[in-house]
Amino acid sequence: MESDAQDQNLNLDKEIQTDFQKEMSYGDYLHLDKVLSSQNRLSDHHDEMLFIIIHQTSELWMKLILHELNAAIQCILRNDLEPSFKMLSRVSRIQQQLIQSWNVLTTLTPADYMQFRHKLGRSSGFQSYQNRLIEFALGQKNTGTLAVYRHQADLYKKMCDALGEPSIYDAAISALPANGLPVDEVVLKRDWSVCYEPNNSVEEAWLTVYRNTDKYWDLYELAEKLVDIGHQQQLWRFHHMTTVERIIGHKKGTGGSSGVPYLKKVIDHQFFPELLSLRTKL
């Protein structure tokens, strides 16, 4: 055994850094001492660790989605479309990771969850401000959802500011006239804090793009990136709903929502409406 260990040590590259007294290590760079000490169970139940880590990692992925979405919005508003494509592709891949996380959570049985659910108090995924910011960035604006953040003044202001910013679809619509396609002025100067309502001029502009893809290739690619993200977001919502249904049935949510009925209602909202409706006219 001692000889095997010596042989393994001999196989290490001599250049590998092993002294970190004065150097930054992997753990230092990632602040792993903070990240890996943040899983504090409130019960002794084994599966609570799964529940915590699933939600913490989801929040980290959401942070990256917001990083990419916000940068993409700024690119599109400048009519600099190409850099946004990589960002939006990355968003779609992250959404797939989030969808898969529900599959991991389904290994939590109803009997297991009930062993620690009472420890959650009134905390709920409904209160995830990052998920709400993603919804805002995708165009799902809802002033009523801001009430749960009033107890944190800085966060509440951040949420109110985000509500009044153009969504990525608003940015995409602004790119249409920037590329010579007419859009009603009322759409371009609307109140960003309310949900977008479909508009005939926008649908006609997108129809022109889809009927002339060679001429409007960048707009066409942008549209398809948005369709993909909208589709992934709906899949995430659906898997969220079915996972909740599998684990708690039709009980009320810990945050007071109706649970599954509420999540089913949320699924009815469609992102980027003209990009879906125009398909019947092509």
N, C-alpha and C positions, 0 to 999 in steps of 0.2 A: 504493500500500500504506500509506504514511504517513497519507494522508487517511482511508482506511478505519479505521485504528486510532484516529484522532482522533474520528471519528464514533461509534465504539463507546464511547469514553470519555465522550463527551457524553451517551450514553444511560443512564449510571449515575445512579441516584437520588442526589441530593446528600446525603441523610440516611444513606446506607450507611456504616457504621463501617469505617474502613481503618487507623486507628492503634491498635495493641494493645500499646503500650509499658506502659500502666497498666491495661489492660482484659483480662478473661478471653476468650480466643478459643475457637472450636469445638474445635480440637485440644487446648487446655488442659483444657477441660471433660471431654472423653472420654479424656484421657491417651493420645492417639494415639501419642506418642513411645514409650510402653511397649508398647502393643498391636501396633503395626506393626513393632517391632524384635524381636518374639518368634518370628519364623519363621526358625529357624536350621537350615538343611539340614546333614545329616551326610555327604552325598554331593554329587557334582557333577551328579547326574541331574536333568533338568528337572522331572520329574513328582513329585519329592519335595515340592515346594512345594504342589502340589495336596493331597497326603496330609496334610501338616501343617495347612493352613488348614481343610480339611474337618473335622478332628478338633478344632481349636481353636474354630471357630465352633459346632460341636456342643456343646462344653462350655459356651459362653456361653448357648446356648439352654437347656441343661439347668439352668444356674443360675437362669434366669428361671422354668422349670417348677417348681423347688423353691420359689422365692419365692412363686409363686401357690398351689401345693399346700399348703404349710405354713400360709399365711394362710387358705385355704379350710377346712382341717381345724379351725382354731381357731374360725372362724365357725360351722361345723356343730356342734362340741362345745357352743357356746353356744346352739344351736337358733336361730341367726340365719341362716337358710338363703339368703335372697335375695342378699345380697352375694357369696356363694360362687359363684353361677351365672355371673357375669361372669368370675371368676377361672378357673373350670373351662372355660368356653368358650375363654378365652385359652390354656389348657394344650393343648386340642385343636388349636388353630391352630398352636401351636408344634410339636406333634408332627408335623403335616403338613409343616412346614418341614424337620424332621429326616428324615422319610421321603424328601423330595425330594433331600436331600443325598446319599443313596445313589445316586441316578440320576447325579449329577455324578461320584461316585467310580467308577462303572462305566466312565468314559472312560479309567481307568487299566487298561492291558492287563496280562496276566500277565507278559509279557516285560519290560515297563517296571518293574513292581513288584519283580521279582527283581533288578533292578539296584541297589536300595537296601534291600531287606528285611533283609539281614544287619546293617545299621546300627542296626536297632531293638533289637538285643540281646534281652532277655527282656521288654521293655515290650509291653503289650497292652491293647486296649480293655477286656478283662476287668477290668483294674485301675482303671477309671474309678470313683472313689468317688462322683461325682455321679450317675452312672447307677445305682449300687447304692442310693444314697439315694432315688432316684425309685422303684426297685423296692420298697424298704421302705415308702415312703409309699403305694404302691398295694397293699401287702399281701403282696408276695413276700418273706417273711422267711427268711433262710438264714444261720445262725450260721457255717457253714463258710466262707462267703465273706470273713469278717473277717480271716482269717489273713494275707492279702496286705497288710494295713495295719499289722501289728504293728511294723514298723520305724519308724513315725512315731507316737510316743506320743499326741500331741494328736489326730491324725486318728483313731487307733484308738479313743480314748475317745469321740470324736464319733460314730463309727460304732456303737459298742456302745450308746450312749445312744439313737441313732435306732432301733436294732433293738427297743428296749423301749417305743417310743412307739406309740400307736394309729395305724393306717393310716387313710386317708380312708374306707375301707369300714367300719372299726370306728366311726368318727365317725358315718357315715350310719346305721349300725344303732342307735347310741345315740339318734338323732333319732326313731326309731320309737316307743319308749315315751314319749318326751318329748311326742309328739303323740297319745298315748292308745292306741297299738297294742302289745299284750303281746309281750314277747320273753323267752325263758328267761334267768334270772339268770346261769347259767353262761357264757352268751355275753357278757354285759355285763361280767363280772368275770374274763375269761379272761387268760391270759398273752399280752401283745401281742408278745412276741419270737418266737412260733412262727406258722407259717402258719395262717390261718383255715380251719376245717373247716365245711362246710355244716350248717345247722341247720333243722329243720322249722318251728320257731316263727318264724324270720326269713323263711323262704319264705312262710309264711301271712300274715305282716304285709305283705310286699311285694305279695302277691296282693290283699290288701284295698285297698292303695293303687291298684293298677292297675285294680281293678274299681270304684273310687269316685274317679276322678280329679278330679272337681269338688270333692269334700270334702277331698282330700289333694293338691291341685295342687302345692304346693311340694315335697312328698316325691316326687311323680311326676316333677317336673322334675329334681330332684336325681338320682333314679335314672337318668333318661335321659342326663344329663350324664356320669354314671359309666360307663354302657354305651358311650358315645361314646369316652371316654378309654381304656377297656379295649380297645376295637376298634382305636383308633389305635396303641396300644402293641403289640398283636399284629401289626399291619401293619408297624410299625417293626422288630420282631423278624424278621419274614418277609423283609423287604427286606435286612436285615442279613445273614441267612443266605444268601440268593441272591446277594448281592454278593460275599461271601466265597467262595462256591462258584465264582462266575464268575472271580474273580481268582486264587485259590490252589488251587482244586479241593478235594481231600480231604487236603491236607497238614495237619500239626499246626499249631496257632496258635503265635505267637511266645512267648506266655506259658505254653505247655505243655498247653493244652487240646487235645481231639481235633479242634477246628475245627468243621467243618460238622456232624458228628454231635452234638456238644455243643449247638450252636445249634438244631438240630432238636428236641432233647430239651427245651430251654427253652421252645419254642413250645407244648408240650403243656400248660403251666400256664395256667389260665384265671383271669382276675380277676373278682371279684364274682359268685360262682357262682349264687346264688339269682336274681339279676337276669337270668340267661340261662335257667336251668331253668324259671322260672315261665312262660315264653312258650309252652311246650307245654300249659299248664293254663288259659290264658285263653280 
